[in-house]
Amino acid sequence: MDLTLLRQRTAAAGLVLRGAFHPDAGDGGDAGTLALLGFAGARGWSDFAASPEALDGAPDPLDRWSRRVIDALAASLGGAALYPFGGPPWHPFQRWAQRAEPVHSSPLGILIHPDWGLWHSYRGAIALPERLDLPPPDPRPSPCDACVARPCLSTCPVGAFTTAGYDVAGCAAHIASAAGADCMASGCAARRACPVGAEHRHGAAQAAFHMRAFRASRASSAALRATPQR
């Protein structure tokens, strides 16, 4: 197994190899290499959109698709599949991502990549027993360091993003109202304002899917909080 073959096998499964690193004792387990898998721009989206999980109307289609695909890939490679959802335990995917490729925290709280901008995600990881040969770490700094205007902080219609943090409740209330129709249909306005990787912005179907998932998760959380505890 080498990195080229791993990248090919990942692409054949409908995902993008998002980088890899050699874990240490602080990462838990005894894997030789930890490879992160996900989407980058529109790459990977079409495979999911045509899947049985995307079309069956059942809850959590993307998580179910990710488990099916990554479980199978991990088994074929003799590795173990790990996920950023379904915990506990909750795996430190943001920390892993920053070891695997040149991603950095952005003012929106989303990891930003010099090429993909904010238009990428991690769907899982595979802990491989062997220690693969990996290229040196990519030293590119955060593109936010050179961004003076920071339109991501001034574009949100309800000012949900500030240097003080993210007003999740304000954002959720906005997209649940008629005024939030543009964000629901085209994706978060603040995220779209970022100029980095703008050519990789999600298409309408991909953006709307993720916004519906976010709105549903907020509604579910609100309903859970409102349920009397026995």
Secondary structure, 3 states (H helix, E strand, C coil): CCHHHHHHHHHHCCCEEEEEECCCHHHCCCCCEEEEEEEECCECHHHHHCCHHHHCCCCCHHHHHHHHHHHHHHHHHCCEEECCCCCCCCCCHHHHHHHHCCCEECCCCCEEECCCECCEEEEEEEEECCCCCCCCCCCCCCHHHHCCCCHHHCCCCCCCEECCEECHHHHHHHHCCHHHHHHHHHCCHHHHHCCCCHHHCCCHHHHHHHHHHHHHHHHHHHHHHHCCCC
